[in-house]
Amino acid sequence: TATCTVKVLHMNNNNITSQDATAICDMMTCLEELNISYNQLGDHGAEVISVGLTKATSLKALSIVVNNIGPLGATALANALTCNTSLEELWISYDDIGQDGAREIA
């Protein structure tokens, strides 16, 4: 296991797609704060990030604002939150999660 020195990572507005999400997922175990807002994750990317979220025991804040995430991605995130006890802040504004996605996260 690699030693982690970075605790806060802001990668907003970098054209990150669902294909890039796996690499981010691998970093999440070390981070306390991750901002990947204004990218192009979509539902599939949110599903990949959700896998990382289940293993991110030190992550306290996650911002995924404006990522074209819909109800499916929101549901995946909600399911991951049942396993994650460290996350204190989740920012998912300006995505199209709808009532169903919001209900799942709430």
PyRosetta script that sets phi, psi and omega in degrees:
from pyrosetta import init, pose_from_sequence

init()
pose = pose_from_sequence("TATCTVKVLHMNNNNITSQDATAICDMMTCLEELNISYNQLGDHGAEVISVGLTKATSLKALSIVVNNIGPLGATALANALTCNTSLEELWISYDDIGQDGAREIA")
pose.set_psi(1, 132.4)
pose.set_omega(1, 180.0)
pose.set_phi(2, -74.4)
pose.set_psi(2, 149.5)
pose.set_omega(2, 174.6)
pose.set_phi(3, -80.5)
pose.set_psi(3, 134.9)
pose.set_omega(3, -177.1)
pose.set_phi(4, -104.1)
pose.set_psi(4, 130.6)
pose.set_omega(4, 175.8)
pose.set_phi(5, -113.0)
pose.set_psi(5, -28.1)
pose.set_omega(5, 179.5)
pose.set_phi(6, -82.0)
pose.set_psi(6, 127.6)
pose.set_omega(6, 179.4)
pose.set_phi(7, -110.6)
pose.set_psi(7, -24.3)
pose.set_omega(7, -178.6)
pose.set_phi(8, -125.8)
pose.set_psi(8, 126.8)
pose.set_omega(8, -178.2)
pose.set_phi(9, -133.9)
pose.set_psi(9, 122.0)
pose.set_omega(9, 176.8)
pose.set_phi(10, -113.1)
pose.set_psi(10, 115.0)
pose.set_omega(10, 179.5)
pose.set_phi(11, -127.0)
pose.set_psi(11, 37.0)
pose.set_omega(11, -178.3)
pose.set_phi(12, -74.0)
pose.set_psi(12, 149.0)
pose.set_omega(12, 177.3)
pose.set_phi(13, 58.6)
pose.set_psi(13, 51.2)
pose.set_omega(13, -178.6)
pose.set_phi(14, -123.6)
pose.set_psi(14, 16.6)
pose.set_omega(14, -179.1)
pose.set_phi(15, 57.5)
pose.set_psi(15, 34.4)
pose.set_omega(15, 178.0)
pose.set_phi(16, -73.7)
pose.set_psi(16, 130.2)
pose.set_omega(16, -178.3)
pose.set_phi(17, -113.5)
pose.set_psi(17, -179.9)
pose.set_omega(17, 178.8)
pose.set_phi(18, -61.2)
pose.set_psi(18, -30.1)
pose.set_omega(18, 178.7)
pose.set_phi(19, -66.8)
pose.set_psi(19, -29.2)
pose.set_omega(19, 179.8)
pose.set_phi(20, -83.8)
pose.set_psi(20, -14.9)
pose.set_omega(20, -173.1)
pose.set_phi(21, -62.8)
pose.set_psi(21, -30.3)
pose.set_omega(21, 180.0)
pose.set_phi(22, -61.9)
pose.set_psi(22, -42.5)
pose.set_omega(22, 178.5)
pose.set_phi(23, -63.5)
pose.set_psi(23, -39.3)
pose.set_omega(23, 178.0)
pose.set_phi(24, -66.1)
pose.set_psi(24, -40.1)
pose.set_omega(24, 179.3)
pose.set_phi(25, -56.5)
pose.set_psi(25, -40.6)
pose.set_omega(25, -180.0)
pose.set_phi(26, -65.4)
pose.set_psi(26, -30.9)
pose.set_omega(26, -179.5)
pose.set_phi(27, -79.6)
pose.set_psi(27, -22.8)
pose.set_omega(27, -169.5)
pose.set_phi(28, -61.1)
pose.set_psi(28, -23.8)
pose.set_omega(28, -177.8)
pose.set_phi(29, -66.2)
pose.set_psi(29, -20.7)
pose.set_omega(29, -177.6)
pose.set_phi(30, -98.2)
pose.set_psi(30, -18.1)
pose.set_omega(30, -168.1)
pose.set_phi(31, -87.8)
pose.set_psi(31, 151.3)
pose.set_omega(31, 170.6)
pose.set_phi(32, -102.6)
pose.set_psi(32, -26.4)
pose.set_omega(32, -179.9)
pose.set_phi(33, -143.0)
pose.set_psi(33, 132.8)
pose.set_omega(33, 178.5)
pose.set_phi(34, -134.8)
pose.set_psi(34, 124.7)
pose.set_omega(34, 176.5)
pose.set_phi(35, -118.5)
pose.set_psi(35, 109.4)
pose.set_omega(35, 176.3)
pose.set_phi(36, -122.8)
pose.set_psi(36, 38.0)
pose.set_omega(36, 179.8)
pose.set_phi(37, -72.1)
pose.set_psi(37, 161.7)
pose.set_omega(37, 176.7)
pose.set_phi(38, 57.3)
pose.set_psi(38, 45.8)
pose.set_omega(38, 175.4)
pose.set_phi(39, -123.7)
pose.set_psi(39, -159.7)
pose.set_omega(39, -174.2)
pose.set_phi(40, -130.7)
pose.set_psi(40, 50.0)
pose.set_omega(40, -176.8)
pose.set_phi(41, -67.6)
pose.set_psi(41, -45.3)
pose.set_omega(41, -175.2)
pose.set_phi(42, 67.2)
pose.set_psi(42, -175.1)
pose.set_omega(42, -179.4)
pose.set_phi(43, -62.7)
pose.set_psi(43, -42.4)
pose.set_omega(43, -178.6)
pose.set_phi(44, -63.3)
pose.set_psi(44, -42.8)
pose.set_omega(44, 177.7)
pose.set_phi(45, -63.5)
pose.set_psi(45, -37.8)
pose.set_omega(45, 176.9)
pose.set_phi(46, -64.5)
pose.set_psi(46, -36.6)
pose.set_omega(46, 176.9)
pose.set_phi(47, -64.4)
pose.set_psi(47, -41.0)
pose.set_omega(47, 178.4)
pose.set_phi(48, -66.2)
pose.set_psi(48, -45.7)
pose.set_omega(48, 178.2)
pose.set_phi(49, -60.3)
pose.set_psi(49, -33.8)
pose.set_omega(49, 179.1)
pose.set_phi(50, -62.1)
pose.set_psi(50, -36.3)
pose.set_omega(50, 176.6)
pose.set_phi(51, -61.7)
pose.set_psi(51, -44.9)
pose.set_omega(51, 177.3)
pose.set_phi(52, -64.1)
pose.set_psi(52, -35.5)
pose.set_omega(52, -179.4)
pose.set_phi(53, -63.2)
pose.set_psi(53, -31.7)
pose.set_omega(53, 178.8)
pose.set_phi(54, -69.5)
pose.set_psi(54, -21.0)
pose.set_omega(54, -178.1)
pose.set_phi(55, -106.2)
pose.set_psi(55, -5.3)
pose.set_omega(55, -174.1)
pose.set_phi(56, -87.1)
pose.set_psi(56, 82.3)
pose.set_omega(56, -173.2)
pose.set_phi(57, -77.8)
pose.set_psi(57, -10.1)
pose.set_omega(57, 178.0)
pose.set_phi(58, -112.7)
pose.set_psi(58, -2.2)
pose.set_omega(58, -178.0)
pose.set_phi(59, -71.7)
pose.set_psi(59, 122.5)
pose.set_omega(59, -178.7)
pose.set_phi(60, -107.0)
pose.set_psi(60, -26.1)
pose.set_omega(60, -177.7)
pose.set_phi(61, -139.7)
pose.set_psi(61, 132.9)
pose.set_omega(61, 177.8)
pose.set_phi(62, -133.2)
pose.set_psi(62, 121.4)
pose.set_omega(62, 177.2)
pose.set_phi(63, -113.8)
pose.set_psi(63, 118.2)
pose.set_omega(63, 178.8)
pose.set_phi(64, -129.0)
pose.set_psi(64, 38.0)
pose.set_omega(64, -179.3)
pose.set_phi(65, -64.5)
pose.set_psi(65, 142.4)
pose.set_omega(65, 175.8)
pose.set_phi(66, 53.8)
pose.set_psi(66, 69.1)
pose.set_omega(66, 179.4)
pose.set_phi(67, -132.8)
pose.set_psi(67, 16.4)
pose.set_omega(67, -179.4)
pose.set_phi(68, 57.0)
pose.set_psi(68, 37.5)
pose.set_omega(68, 178.8)
pose.set_phi(69, -88.2)
pose.set_psi(69, 130.7)
pose.set_omega(69, 179.0)
pose.set_phi(70, -107.7)
pose.set_psi(70, -166.0)
pose.set_omega(70, -178.5)
pose.set_phi(71, -58.9)
pose.set_psi(71, -35.9)
pose.set_omega(71, 179.7)
pose.set_phi(72, -65.0)
pose.set_psi(72, -44.3)
pose.set_omega(72, 177.8)
pose.set_phi(73, -65.4)
pose.set_psi(73, -39.5)
pose.set_omega(73, 178.3)
pose.set_phi(74, -63.6)
pose.set_psi(74, -39.3)
pose.set_omega(74, 177.9)
pose.set_phi(75, -64.9)
pose.set_psi(75, -40.7)
pose.set_omega(75, 177.1)
pose.set_phi(76, -62.2)
pose.set_psi(76, -42.9)
pose.set_omega(76, 177.6)
pose.set_phi(77, -63.3)
pose.set_psi(77, -42.9)
pose.set_omega(77, 179.4)
pose.set_phi(78, -60.8)
pose.set_psi(78, -42.5)
pose.set_omega(78, 178.0)
pose.set_phi(79, -62.8)
pose.set_psi(79, -39.0)
pose.set_omega(79, 178.7)
pose.set_phi(80, -66.4)
pose.set_psi(80, -34.3)
pose.set_omega(80, -179.0)
pose.set_phi(81, -65.8)
pose.set_psi(81, -21.8)
pose.set_omega(81, 177.3)
pose.set_phi(82, -70.2)
pose.set_psi(82, -20.7)
pose.set_omega(82, 179.4)
pose.set_phi(83, -99.0)
pose.set_psi(83, -20.4)
pose.set_omega(83, -174.6)
pose.set_phi(84, -97.0)
pose.set_psi(84, 121.8)
pose.set_omega(84, -179.6)
pose.set_phi(85, -106.0)
pose.set_psi(85, -2.3)
pose.set_omega(85, -176.7)
pose.set_phi(86, -95.3)
pose.set_psi(86, -25.3)
pose.set_omega(86, -174.3)
pose.set_phi(87, -68.0)
pose.set_psi(87, 124.8)
pose.set_omega(87, 179.5)
pose.set_phi(88, -107.8)
pose.set_psi(88, -26.2)
pose.set_omega(88, -177.5)
pose.set_phi(89, -133.6)
pose.set_psi(89, 129.1)
pose.set_omega(89, 173.9)
pose.set_phi(90, -128.7)
pose.set_psi(90, 117.8)
pose.set_omega(90, 178.1)
pose.set_phi(91, -107.8)
pose.set_psi(91, 114.9)
pose.set_omega(91, -177.8)
pose.set_phi(92, -133.9)
pose.set_psi(92, 32.8)
pose.set_omega(92, -178.9)
pose.set_phi(93, -69.2)
pose.set_psi(93, 157.1)
pose.set_omega(93, 175.7)
pose.set_phi(94, 58.5)
pose.set_psi(94, 32.6)
pose.set_omega(94, 168.1)
pose.set_phi(95, -114.1)
pose.set_psi(95, 163.6)
pose.set_omega(95, -174.9)
pose.set_phi(96, -102.0)
pose.set_psi(96, 58.3)
pose.set_omega(96, -175.2)
pose.set_phi(97, -77.8)
pose.set_psi(97, -18.3)
pose.set_omega(97, 177.7)
pose.set_phi(98, 67.9)
pose.set_psi(98, -179.2)
pose.set_omega(98, -179.2)
pose.set_phi(99, -65.1)
pose.set_psi(99, -40.1)
pose.set_omega(99, -179.6)
pose.set_phi(100, -63.2)
pose.set_psi(100, -45.3)
pose.set_omega(100, 179.0)
pose.set_phi(101, -65.0)
pose.set_psi(101, -41.3)
pose.set_omega(101, 178.5)
pose.set_phi(102, -63.9)
pose.set_psi(102, -40.7)
pose.set_omega(102, 178.5)
pose.set_phi(103, -62.7)
pose.set_psi(103, -40.9)
pose.set_omega(103, 179.5)
pose.set_phi(104, -63.6)
pose.set_psi(104, -43.7)
pose.set_omega(104, -178.7)
pose.set_phi(105, -69.7)
pose.set_psi(105, -37.5)
pose.set_omega(105, -179.4)
pose.set_phi(106, -66.0)
pose.dump_pdb("model.pdb")
